[in-house]
């Protein structure tokens, strides 16, 4: 590569070299000071990035360590993660015994499912988002209806469109499976016997607009109403622990060290071989990504997401104006939930996450907004967007190039959206850059349920 150099990096490299030389001189007098004084040759890149661009590139990698989750004291407990992995793949935690978390979050499909809309017990209304690097998000799901991974893990269990079972049945499955119970008690201590008393297996609180009691209430809701407070609390404890265990497992689903990361590492280290990890086309795509295309406005930071919510005027599957309220209702759901960071099941009810949810306000400006997805590890994740509107990345890029079929052109529309009018070459360069965000493969043992013998250890 002999197109552009980054001479501004040389002083930093020289400082590092001088520091290393001084440290070595303390241990050996054989090092010649003059050798450390030679400036390093500036690294060459295929694209002549200016100083501002290059400094911004350095801020985009590497993927940082996982943010802690003090609302889940078991977030990084390997015993909890082991149990959570088993529960994630367990189809018994569904109404028909045929659906697990992995049905929609399939490891072979980028922890998505290859469908436009998720299919559990019935057809959902949104595309299944990936779980790669999911612990780096502040808000979970497309509309941010959960503020932690463990809160997010709970709702699909009782959602009639997803797994459609109940917390009462989940507690019974764990209690009556020797391996699951042993793993549960290894992580969380003895199970409260009040959760195991004679009762209907299916028991849960009312959801949404369901009647909470009386003849109009669903049978599992009537069963829940018949339990005493001690029994409900014990079942809730198992339910929450299951969510926190699955969150611990999902925190392990991290993939970094992509060609882009090695390119950035090369810039830091002035290593030409590492810089060449990013092809010339991908470097042109990176320049476009940060420049005229301005993708970085929303897809910023090492996870390539600002973690916020936007209405990008996407076409809808039904062809008309958007009907999905997105963040508008998502904010209401998370604020009202007893499982949020400020709620009684949180392990830190007065921390930053709790303050964030307490300060959350529902705004009409949030109507139709959806969370910015990460652009890392896009392979096998198609179709794309919250309804799977685009079959592949070519479709996504074409939409932003022309805005064909854009909807929602009222005052809520993102004002930064203008047709990019990309050339064929620019589209190819963007695709090359996005492909360079594909991280190394995850450990194979994370991608399937643990064996019974492994679970028992």
C-alpha positions as CSV (number, residue, x, y, z in Angstrom):
1,X,0.0,0.0,0.0
2,X,1.6,3.3,-1.1
3,X,-1.2,5.7,-1.4
4,X,-1.5,7.7,1.8
5,X,0.6,8.1,4.9
6,X,-0.3,9.1,8.4
7,X,2.8,11.2,9.5
8,X,0.9,12.6,12.5
9,X,1.2,9.1,14.1
10,X,5.0,9.3,14.0
11,X,5.4,11.4,17.2
12,X,3.3,8.9,19.2
13,X,5.3,6.0,17.8
14,X,8.5,7.8,18.6
15,X,7.4,8.4,22.2
16,X,6.6,4.8,22.6
17,X,9.9,3.7,21.2
18,X,11.8,6.1,23.4
19,X,10.0,4.9,26.5
20,X,10.7,1.3,25.7
21,X,14.4,2.2,25.1
22,X,14.7,4.0,28.4
23,X,13.1,1.0,30.2
24,X,15.5,-1.3,28.5
25,X,18.5,0.8,29.3
26,X,17.8,0.5,33.0
27,X,18.4,-3.3,32.6
28,X,21.2,-3.3,30.0
29,X,23.9,-0.9,29.0
30,X,24.2,-2.5,25.5
31,X,21.3,-0.6,24.0
32,X,22.4,2.4,22.0
33,X,20.4,5.6,22.6
34,X,20.7,6.7,19.0
35,X,18.7,3.7,17.8
36,X,15.6,4.8,19.7
37,X,15.9,8.3,18.4
38,X,15.2,7.4,14.8
39,X,11.6,8.4,13.9
40,X,9.4,5.5,12.8
41,X,8.5,5.5,9.1
42,X,4.8,6.6,8.9
43,X,2.4,3.8,8.2
44,X,0.9,3.8,4.7
45,X,-2.8,3.4,3.9
46,X,-4.7,2.9,0.7
47,X,-6.7,6.0,1.5
48,X,-5.1,9.2,2.6
49,X,-7.0,9.7,5.8
50,X,-6.5,13.1,7.4
51,X,-5.6,13.6,11.0
52,X,-9.3,14.1,12.2
53,X,-10.5,11.0,10.3
54,X,-7.7,8.9,11.6
55,X,-8.2,9.9,15.2
56,X,-11.9,9.0,14.8
57,X,-11.0,5.6,13.4
58,X,-8.9,5.0,16.5
59,X,-12.0,5.6,18.6
60,X,-13.9,2.9,16.7
61,X,-11.8,-0.1,17.9
62,X,-11.3,-2.3,19.7
63,X,-14.6,-3.5,21.2
64,X,-14.2,-2.6,24.8
65,X,-14.7,-5.0,27.8
66,X,-18.3,-5.8,28.6
67,X,-20.0,-3.1,30.7
68,X,-20.8,-4.4,34.1
69,X,-24.5,-5.0,35.0
70,X,-24.8,-4.3,38.8
71,X,-28.6,-5.0,38.5
72,X,-27.6,-8.7,38.0
73,X,-25.1,-9.9,40.7
74,X,-24.8,-13.1,38.7
75,X,-24.0,-11.4,35.4
76,X,-20.5,-12.8,35.2
77,X,-20.9,-16.0,37.3
78,X,-19.9,-19.0,35.1
79,X,-22.3,-21.2,37.1
80,X,-25.2,-19.0,36.2
81,X,-24.1,-18.8,32.6
82,X,-23.9,-22.6,32.4
83,X,-27.5,-22.8,33.6
84,X,-28.6,-20.0,31.3
85,X,-27.1,-21.8,28.3
86,X,-29.1,-24.9,29.1
87,X,-32.4,-22.9,29.5
88,X,-31.7,-20.9,26.3
89,X,-31.9,-24.2,24.3
90,X,-34.6,-25.9,26.3
91,X,-37.9,-26.4,24.3
92,X,-39.8,-27.5,27.4
93,X,-40.0,-23.8,28.3
94,X,-42.7,-23.2,25.7
95,X,-46.4,-23.9,25.5
96,X,-46.1,-26.6,22.8
97,X,-42.7,-28.0,23.8
98,X,-41.2,-27.2,20.5
99,X,-39.9,-23.6,20.8
100,X,-36.8,-22.4,22.7
101,X,-34.9,-19.1,22.7
102,X,-32.7,-20.7,20.1
103,X,-35.6,-21.2,17.7
104,X,-35.6,-17.5,16.8
105,X,-32.0,-16.8,18.0
106,X,-30.4,-19.6,16.0
107,X,-26.6,-19.7,16.4
108,X,-26.2,-20.9,12.8
109,X,-28.1,-17.8,11.5
110,X,-26.1,-15.1,13.5
111,X,-28.4,-15.6,16.5
112,X,-31.3,-14.5,14.3
113,X,-33.6,-16.8,12.3
114,X,-33.4,-15.8,8.6
115,X,-37.1,-14.7,8.6
116,X,-38.6,-11.3,8.0
117,X,-40.8,-11.7,11.1
118,X,-40.1,-13.9,14.1
119,X,-42.1,-17.2,14.3
120,X,-42.6,-18.7,17.8
121,X,-46.0,-20.0,18.8
122,X,-47.3,-17.7,16.1
123,X,-46.1,-15.0,13.8
124,X,-44.6,-11.9,15.5
125,X,-44.6,-8.3,14.2
126,X,-40.8,-7.7,14.1
127,X,-37.6,-9.3,12.9
128,X,-35.5,-11.2,15.4
129,X,-32.4,-9.1,16.3
130,X,-29.0,-10.7,16.7
131,X,-27.5,-11.5,20.1
132,X,-23.9,-11.0,19.1
133,X,-22.3,-8.4,21.4
134,X,-25.8,-7.8,22.8
135,X,-24.4,-6.9,26.3
136,X,-23.0,-3.7,24.9
137,X,-26.5,-2.2,24.4
138,X,-28.1,0.1,27.0
139,X,-31.6,-0.8,25.9
140,X,-32.8,-4.2,24.5
141,X,-35.1,-5.2,21.7
142,X,-36.0,-2.9,18.7
143,X,-38.1,-0.6,20.9
144,X,-36.0,-0.7,24.0
145,X,-38.7,-2.3,26.1
146,X,-36.1,-3.8,28.4
147,X,-33.2,-2.1,30.2
148,X,-31.2,-5.2,31.0
149,X,-30.4,-8.5,29.4
150,X,-32.1,-10.4,32.2
151,X,-35.3,-8.3,31.9
152,X,-35.3,-8.9,28.2
153,X,-35.0,-12.7,28.7
154,X,-38.2,-12.9,30.7
155,X,-40.9,-11.5,28.5
156,X,-40.6,-14.0,25.6
157,X,-41.2,-16.8,28.0
158,X,-44.8,-15.6,28.6
159,X,-45.5,-13.8,25.4
160,X,-48.2,-15.9,23.6
161,X,-46.6,-15.2,20.2
162,X,-43.1,-16.3,21.3
163,X,-42.8,-19.2,23.8
164,X,-46.2,-18.8,25.3
165,X,-45.6,-20.6,28.6
166,X,-45.7,-19.4,32.2
167,X,-43.3,-18.7,35.0
168,X,-45.1,-21.4,37.0
169,X,-44.2,-24.0,34.4
170,X,-40.7,-22.8,34.1
171,X,-40.2,-23.2,37.9
172,X,-41.6,-26.7,37.7
173,X,-39.4,-27.7,34.8
174,X,-36.3,-26.6,36.6
175,X,-37.4,-28.2,39.9
176,X,-38.2,-31.6,38.4
177,X,-35.1,-31.9,36.2
178,X,-32.2,-33.2,38.4
179,X,-29.5,-31.6,36.3
180,X,-31.2,-28.3,35.9
181,X,-32.1,-28.1,39.6
182,X,-28.5,-29.0,40.6
183,X,-27.2,-26.2,38.3
184,X,-29.8,-23.8,39.6
185,X,-28.9,-24.4,43.2
186,X,-25.2,-24.3,42.5
187,X,-25.7,-20.8,41.2
188,X,-28.5,-19.4,43.4
189,X,-28.7,-21.6,46.4
190,X,-31.6,-23.9,47.5
191,X,-34.9,-23.4,45.7
192,X,-37.7,-22.0,47.9
193,X,-40.0,-24.9,48.5
194,X,-43.0,-22.6,48.3
195,X,-42.4,-22.6,44.5
196,X,-42.9,-26.4,44.4
197,X,-46.2,-26.8,46.3
198,X,-49.1,-28.6,44.7
199,X,-50.6,-26.3,42.2
200,X,-51.4,-26.1,38.5
201,X,-48.2,-26.1,36.5
202,X,-49.3,-23.1,34.4
203,X,-49.6,-20.0,36.5
204,X,-48.7,-16.4,35.6
205,X,-50.0,-12.8,36.2
206,X,-52.2,-11.1,33.7
207,X,-50.6,-9.6,30.7
208,X,-51.6,-6.4,28.9
209,X,-55.4,-6.0,28.9
210,X,-56.2,-9.5,30.2
211,X,-58.6,-9.7,33.2
212,X,-56.7,-10.5,36.4
213,X,-59.4,-12.6,37.9
214,X,-62.9,-13.8,37.4
215,X,-64.4,-15.9,34.6
216,X,-62.9,-13.6,31.9
217,X,-59.4,-14.3,33.0
218,X,-57.3,-16.9,31.2
219,X,-56.8,-20.2,33.2
220,X,-53.1,-19.6,34.0
221,X,-54.1,-16.1,35.4
222,X,-56.8,-17.6,37.6
223,X,-54.3,-20.1,38.8
224,X,-51.9,-17.3,39.7
225,X,-54.7,-15.4,41.5
226,X,-55.3,-18.5,43.6
227,X,-51.8,-18.7,45.0
228,X,-50.8,-17.1,48.2
229,X,-48.2,-14.3,48.3
230,X,-45.4,-16.6,49.5
231,X,-46.0,-18.9,46.6
232,X,-46.0,-16.1,44.1
233,X,-42.8,-14.6,45.5
234,X,-41.1,-18.0,45.4
235,X,-42.1,-18.6,41.7
236,X,-41.0,-15.0,40.8
237,X,-37.6,-15.7,42.4
238,X,-37.1,-18.7,40.2
239,X,-38.3,-16.8,37.1
240,X,-36.0,-13.9,37.8
241,X,-33.0,-16.2,38.5
242,X,-33.7,-17.9,35.2
243,X,-33.6,-14.6,33.4
244,X,-30.4,-13.6,35.1
245,X,-28.8,-16.9,34.2
246,X,-29.7,-16.5,30.5
247,X,-28.3,-13.0,30.7
248,X,-25.0,-14.4,32.0
249,X,-24.9,-16.8,29.1
250,X,-25.7,-14.1,26.5
251,X,-22.9,-11.9,27.9
252,X,-20.5,-14.5,26.5
253,X,-21.8,-14.1,23.0
254,X,-19.0,-11.6,22.0
255,X,-17.2,-11.5,18.6
256,X,-14.5,-8.9,17.9
257,X,-11.1,-9.0,16.4
258,X,-12.4,-8.3,12.9
259,X,-10.2,-7.3,10.0
260,X,-11.2,-3.7,10.8
261,X,-9.9,-4.1,14.3
262,X,-6.6,-5.5,13.1
263,X,-6.4,-2.5,10.7
264,X,-6.9,-0.1,13.6
265,X,-4.3,-2.0,15.7
266,X,-1.9,-1.5,12.8
267,X,-2.5,2.2,12.8
268,X,-1.7,2.3,16.6
269,X,1.3,0.2,16.3
270,X,2.5,1.6,13.0
271,X,2.4,-2.0,11.7
272,X,2.0,-2.1,7.9
273,X,1.1,-5.8,7.8
274,X,-1.8,-5.3,10.2
275,X,-3.0,-2.2,8.3
276,X,-3.2,-4.3,5.2
277,X,-5.9,-6.4,6.9
278,X,-8.4,-3.9,5.5
279,X,-8.5,-4.0,1.7
280,X,-8.2,-0.9,-0.4
281,X,-11.9,-1.2,-1.3
282,X,-12.8,-1.6,2.4
283,X,-10.7,1.5,3.3
284,X,-12.6,3.5,0.6
285,X,-15.8,2.2,2.2
286,X,-14.6,3.3,5.6
287,X,-13.9,6.8,4.3
288,X,-17.4,6.9,2.7
289,X,-18.9,5.6,5.9
290,X,-17.4,8.4,7.9
291,X,-17.7,11.1,5.2
292,X,-20.3,11.7,2.5
293,X,-22.6,8.8,3.5
294,X,-22.4,9.8,7.2
295,X,-23.4,6.4,8.4
296,X,-21.3,7.1,11.5
297,X,-23.8,9.6,12.7
298,X,-25.9,6.7,14.1
299,X,-23.5,3.7,13.7
300,X,-20.8,5.2,15.9
301,X,-18.4,3.8,18.5
302,X,-16.7,0.4,18.7
303,X,-20.0,-1.5,18.5
304,X,-21.1,0.6,15.5
305,X,-24.3,1.7,17.2
306,X,-25.2,4.9,19.1
307,X,-27.6,2.8,21.2
308,X,-30.4,5.3,20.5
309,X,-33.7,5.3,18.6
310,X,-34.4,6.8,15.2
311,X,-37.1,6.9,12.6
312,X,-35.4,6.3,9.2
313,X,-38.6,6.3,7.1
314,X,-38.2,2.7,6.1
315,X,-40.8,1.1,3.8
316,X,-43.2,-1.3,5.6
317,X,-44.0,-4.9,4.7
318,X,-47.6,-4.1,4.2
319,X,-46.8,-1.2,1.8
320,X,-48.6,1.6,3.6
321,X,-47.6,4.1,6.3
322,X,-45.9,2.8,9.4
323,X,-48.2,1.4,12.2
324,X,-45.6,0.2,14.7
325,X,-45.1,2.8,17.4
326,X,-41.6,1.5,18.3
327,X,-39.9,3.4,21.1
328,X,-43.1,5.3,21.9
329,X,-44.6,2.3,23.5
330,X,-41.3,0.6,24.4
331,X,-40.5,3.4,26.8
332,X,-43.9,2.9,28.5
333,X,-43.4,-0.8,28.9
334,X,-39.9,-0.7,30.4
335,X,-40.9,2.2,32.8
336,X,-43.9,0.2,34.1
337,X,-42.2,-3.2,34.5
338,X,-41.4,-4.6,37.9
339,X,-38.4,-6.2,36.3
340,X,-36.6,-3.0,35.3
341,X,-33.4,-1.7,36.9
342,X,-35.3,0.2,39.6
343,X,-37.7,-2.6,40.4
344,X,-37.8,-5.0,43.4
345,X,-35.9,-7.8,41.5
346,X,-32.9,-5.6,40.6
347,X,-29.7,-6.0,42.5
348,X,-29.0,-2.3,42.4
349,X,-32.1,-0.2,42.6
350,X,-30.4,3.1,43.1
351,X,-27.6,3.0,40.5
352,X,-27.2,4.7,37.1
353,X,-29.5,2.2,35.3
354,X,-32.3,2.7,37.8
355,X,-31.9,6.4,37.5
356,X,-32.1,6.2,33.7
357,X,-35.4,4.3,33.8
358,X,-36.9,6.5,36.4
359,X,-36.1,9.6,34.3
360,X,-37.5,8.0,31.1
361,X,-40.4,9.9,29.6
362,X,-42.8,8.9,26.8
363,X,-42.6,11.4,24.0
364,X,-44.5,11.7,20.8
365,X,-41.2,12.3,19.0
366,X,-40.3,8.7,19.7
367,X,-43.2,7.3,17.7
368,X,-42.0,5.0,15.0
369,X,-38.4,5.1,16.3
370,X,-36.3,1.9,16.5
371,X,-32.9,1.2,18.1
372,X,-29.8,1.5,15.9
373,X,-28.5,-2.1,15.3
374,X,-24.8,-2.9,15.5
375,X,-23.1,-3.4,12.2
376,X,-20.6,-5.9,13.6
377,X,-21.0,-9.5,12.5
378,X,-23.7,-9.0,9.8
379,X,-23.1,-12.4,8.1
380,X,-26.1,-14.8,8.3
381,X,-28.2,-12.1,9.9
382,X,-30.4,-11.1,6.9
383,X,-33.0,-10.0,6.2
384,X,-32.4,-6.6,7.8
385,X,-34.3,-3.9,9.7
386,X,-37.0,-4.2,12.3
387,X,-39.4,-5.9,9.9
388,X,-36.8,-7.7,7.8
389,X,-37.7,-5.3,5.0
390,X,-34.5,-5.8,3.1
391,X,-33.3,-9.3,2.1
392,X,-29.6,-8.4,2.0
393,X,-27.1,-5.6,2.6
394,X,-27.4,-4.6,-1.1
395,X,-31.1,-3.8,-0.4
396,X,-30.2,-1.7,2.7
397,X,-27.5,0.2,0.8
398,X,-29.8,0.8,-2.2
399,X,-32.5,2.2,0.1
400,X,-30.1,4.8,1.7
401,X,-28.8,5.6,-1.8
402,X,-32.2,6.4,-3.3
403,X,-34.7,6.4,-0.4
404,X,-37.1,4.6,-2.7
405,X,-40.3,3.7,-0.8
406,X,-39.5,5.9,2.2
407,X,-42.5,6.4,4.5
408,X,-43.4,8.7,7.4
409,X,-42.5,12.0,5.9
410,X,-44.1,14.0,8.7
411,X,-42.4,16.1,11.3
412,X,-41.1,13.0,13.1
413,X,-38.8,12.0,10.2
414,X,-35.1,12.1,10.7
415,X,-34.1,15.3,9.0
416,X,-30.6,14.1,8.2
417,X,-31.9,11.6,5.6
418,X,-31.2,12.6,2.1
419,X,-30.6,10.3,-0.9
420,X,-26.9,9.5,-1.1
421,X,-26.9,8.7,-4.9
422,X,-24.1,6.2,-4.5
423,X,-22.2,5.0,-7.5
424,X,-21.8,1.3,-8.2
425,X,-18.2,1.5,-7.0
426,X,-19.2,3.2,-3.8
427,X,-21.8,0.6,-3.0
428,X,-19.2,-2.1,-3.5
429,X,-16.8,-0.3,-1.2
430,X,-19.4,0.1,1.5
431,X,-20.2,-3.7,1.3
432,X,-16.4,-4.4,1.5
433,X,-16.1,-2.3,4.7
434,X,-19.2,-3.9,6.3
435,X,-17.7,-7.4,5.5
436,X,-14.6,-6.3,7.4
437,X,-16.6,-5.9,10.6
438,X,-17.0,-9.7,10.8
439,X,-15.3,-10.9,14.0
440,X,-13.6,-14.2,14.7
441,X,-15.8,-17.2,15.3
442,X,-17.1,-17.7,18.8
443,X,-16.1,-20.8,20.8
444,X,-18.2,-23.8,19.5
445,X,-19.2,-24.9,23.0
446,X,-21.3,-21.7,23.3
447,X,-23.4,-22.5,20.2
448,X,-25.3,-25.6,21.5
449,X,-26.9,-26.8,24.7
450,X,-24.5,-28.2,27.3
451,X,-24.6,-31.9,27.8
452,X,-26.3,-33.3,30.9
453,X,-22.9,-34.4,32.3
454,X,-21.5,-31.0,31.7
455,X,-24.5,-29.3,33.3
456,X,-24.1,-31.5,36.4
457,X,-20.5,-30.4,36.9
